[in-house]
Amino acid sequence: MKRGLKLGKLALCATILASSIAAIPVSANTANVSDDFTAIWSRQQAEKVTLTKENTAPEVNMNFDLVAPDQWVWDTWPLQNKDGSLATIKGYKVAFALVAPRTYGWGERHTHARIGMFYSKNGKDWTYAGVPYNTDKALGHHQWAGTAMMDENGKVNLFYTAVTDMNANGGKEWNEDNWVQRAEQRIATASFDIVADKDGVRLTNEGEHKIILQADGKYYETIQQFQNHGNIITAFRDPFFFQDPNTGKEYIIFEGQKADTTLKPENIGDEEYRRTHSVPDRAKFYNGNIGIAEVIDHDITKLKLLPPLVESIGTNHQLERPHVVVNGDEYYLFTISHTFTYAPGLTGPDGVYGFYGKGGLRADYKPMNGSGLVIGNPSNNPYQAYSWLVLPNQQVISFINEPRDTNGNVHFGGTFNATVKLNLNGDTSEVGKEEKNGEIKPFGANR
């Protein structure tokens, strides 16, 4: 009897232990990329955002040159190899950026955007090579930001956002009136050969432009689901190609918004925080997330949408241009955001925000520096720069946006900003030395 009773107790204990283990949330070290687990940037965490000497960007030098004098130039990214290292073609570095003729007004540039190409021998002095693709073949009325990857066959694969106004003759025309509520965004790609010679660098043998990702209405909000409550614009854009150095698997990471705007308790904060803080009614419509799709069988035109990596429901509406830097088993997920995209009741500077995870790409990401803020514009010059991109060597590039001079006058930049160094140490970071405008040093793969 005693032996049977003892065995019964052991079995009961084993059952209880198994149930307890099953109830443990997905951890950073065990989550599979395809798991239905999304980390959260909560209101409680974002409320801690504050500028310090460690995270404040250097002030823009108002004596700046224009990298392409007849073009507005903004969101910028270098050509990278599949493993994330900087690509070079016969000694040339190549960069891409959104461009629009300066004959358009500063605000008009967004709806006339194309992707321009630049090249440089030293990574400091850049030559503008124009728009390297046939704009009649490109998808969308205009093209927004993306990424560029050179594969093992030497092909340049350009990923971009195809932007269309569904209400304007099926997207073949563009209606400038209230366009932000009608800008359907899809993710597209096209491949090219690349040539470098005494005349510079150019893309040739342009392939077919293809839509490879669209919002699904389940994990990612469609334009039909978008509810305009003063929360700016719906988003399904900014593709970033990423090969995980620890698994070899390939992904497209992008900015999205959650289709279901249900505000869960964890989106707000812990139990004590929820008892003492009220949430404005409209906050739930600020539904940003960082999306991910898996590349199937190394074919970049075949992708499977996965649950988002991070969501900011009730916290922030736009987590733009997400990108990843890996150091061993440490995964740094960076994104950019604006002051005006914070949900009601919250605020933070225009800046680059970061989330830290360990063990894999599908991690229980936590906001870096306790709040998420990595680099923010100084309070006396809040819109001086934007669209920061953290490179694998921890250089950070951006563009000059709307800096103020000493008299408080606003100037429109539209050119490369000074590169800064970012020092990463676990889940903390610190802004380092300032470098030349547009400087991109050689860098190796994510590791």
Summary of the structure (lengths in Angstrom):
residues: 447
radius of gyration: 22.7
end to end distance: 59.1
largest distance: 92.4
contacts: 1534
relative contact order: 0.17
helix: 13%
strand: 41%
